[in-house]
Amino acid sequence: MIVRQTHIVPEDTIEVRLYDYVSSIFPEIPSRSAIKKSITRGEILVQGEKAKTGTWIKPGQKVEWIDLERNAPKEYLLNFDIVYQDDHFAIVNKPGGIPVSGNQFKTMTNALVDKIKPSSEADALQWAKPVHRLDAATCGLLIVAKTAKSLMLLGQMLEQKEIDKKYCAIVKGEVPEEGEINSPIEEKRSHTEYKKVYTVPSLRNEALTFVDLYPKTGRTHQLRIHMAELGHPIMGDIIYDRAEVVFKGKGLFLCAVGLRFKHPITQEDLTITIDEPSKFDALMNREEKRFHKFNSKNQE
């Protein structure tokens, strides 16, 4: 158990419920719903004991905000780029094929250990923690928190759709110039916008299109499902495109390349971008060359 912060209730405090009191002493917990979750999980102690939302707070009591995770994950040695870093959070470029977390050793959570510079803030986490998820097969930008406050605020921003995300992908077929997909996923509202960048001819697939994708909701596998439903599955997707077994081992051609949001602490406007992996251009160039080479031989 790690104690994040400790507070002694002043003598002149009028009796108040813990649920109503926590926001005034631990402002790093950003919302009432987050306070309720922290209390329910047992992260708020009163006099060293787990409390309830209705626990009455009295003068002289000790209130603690704790981190229930005791031991740092075992370090997994993995090469990846740190794209942005300050005292509150970092943004890393997750390689494809690596899950963010889970009951296994080879995860980004384990790879972050000792790779991210520790925060000097009072509520610094013992180790950096991912704020959101990326599919294991998907590469690209992943936000990781370094303090308790940034972890909660960034999580809240994601819930409130205050972080804009941009992905790029290579899909089968020729896609319209732009459009949107609103089909539900697991009966939940789902919304994706897309924009064609360019198309090349392909012998195997008639055409391949490089697209920019903008998820407006955050459903599991949303971009992969939506593009497959549109009739343009993402290259390398062996889950939603059964015909793609021939590309097994080459990875999924989907990458998180852009993030835009306000810094949760400084309120600075941040725009973080990376280039797509080199395999994207390599595939498009190879398919186009094969197409033209095949057609030129047939015309001889």
C-alpha positions, 0 to 999 in steps of 0.5 A, spaced: 500 500 500 502 506 498 499 513 501 498 518 496 496 523 501 494 524 508 489 529 511 488 531 519 481 533 519 481 540 523 478 541 530 473 546 527 470 542 522 462 540 522 461 533 521 460 532 514 459 525 510 466 523 507 463 523 500 462 530 500 468 532 504 473 528 500 473 533 494 475 539 499 482 535 501 484 531 495 482 536 489 486 531 485 480 527 484 477 530 479 469 529 480 464 526 484 463 520 480 471 519 481 470 520 488 465 515 489 469 510 485 475 511 490 471 510 496 468 504 493 475 501 491 477 502 498 482 507 496 480 512 502 481 510 509 479 514 515 483 512 521 486 507 517 480 503 516 476 502 509 470 507 509 464 508 506 461 514 502 456 515 508 461 515 513 461 521 518 467 525 518 469 528 525 475 533 527 481 530 529 480 524 524 486 522 519 483 521 512 488 517 507 488 517 500 492 510 498 494 506 492 492 499 493 498 497 488 503 494 492 509 492 487 511 495 480 510 490 474 516 486 472 520 490 467 519 488 460 525 490 455 522 493 449 524 499 444 519 504 443 520 512 442 517 517 448 514 522 443 512 527 449 514 527 456 513 532 462 512 532 470 505 529 469 504 524 463 508 522 457 506 520 450 509 513 447 509 510 440 507 503 442 509 498 437 504 493 434 503 486 437 504 488 444 498 489 448 497 495 453 496 491 459 493 484 461 495 478 465 502 476 461 509 479 461 510 482 454 505 488 455 506 496 455 505 496 462 511 492 464 515 495 458 514 502 461 518 500 468 524 505 468 523 507 461 519 514 463 522 519 468 519 519 475 515 525 476 517 530 482 510 532 483 507 530 490 502 525 488 507 522 483 505 515 481 510 509 483 510 507 476 507 510 469 500 507 468 497 507 461 491 512 461 487 508 455 488 502 451 490 501 444 489 494 440 495 489 441 495 489 433 495 497 433 501 501 433 502 508 435 500 514 440 499 512 447 498 516 453 501 514 460 500 518 466 505 519 471 501 522 477 495 521 480 491 527 478 493 526 471 491 519 471 484 521 473 483 528 469 486 524 463 481 519 464 475 524 465 477 527 458 477 521 455 470 519 457 468 526 455 470 526 448 475 532 450 481 528 446 481 528 439 484 522 436 487 521 429 489 514 426 491 512 419 490 505 415 491 502 409 484 498 407 482 494 401 478 497 395 477 504 393 474 508 398 470 515 397 473 521 398 470 522 405 464 519 410 462 517 416 460 510 419 454 510 425 453 503 426 452 501 433 457 496 436 454 491 441 448 495 441 452 501 443 452 508 439 459 508 435 461 513 430 467 514 426 469 519 420 474 517 415 477 521 409 481 518 403 488 520 402 490 516 396 489 510 392 493 505 388 491 499 384 493 492 386 493 485 383 490 482 389 485 487 391 483 491 385 485 497 389 488 499 396 487 506 399 490 510 405 485 513 409 485 517 415 480 515 421 477 519 426 474 515 432 468 519 435 467 514 440 471 509 443 468 502 442 473 496 442 476 494 435 471 500 433 475 502 427 476 495 424 469 493 425 467 499 422 471 499 416 470 492 415 462 493 415 463 499 410 466 493 405 473 496 406 477 492 411 484 494 414 490 490 411 492 485 416 486 484 420 485 477 420 479 477 425 474 482 421 477 480 414 477 472 414 481 473 407 486 476 410 490 470 412 495 471 407 498 477 410 498 473 417 505 475 420 505 482 417 501 486 422 495 490 422 496 496 418 493 501 423 496 506 427 494 512 432 498 518 429 495 524 432 492 526 439 490 533 440 487 536 447 488 541 452 494 539 457 490 537 464 494 541 468 497 547 464 491 548 459 496 548 454 493 546 447 497 540 445 498 537 438 502 531 438 503 527 431 508 521 428 509 519 421 506 512 419 510 506 420 515 505 414 511 499 412 505 503 410 509 506 404 512 500 402 506 496 401 503 501 397 509 502 393 510 495 392 502 493 390 502 499 385 509 497 382 506 489 381 500 492 378 504 496 373 509 491 372 504 485 370 500 490 366 506 492 362 508 484 361 501 483 358 501 488 353 508 486 350 
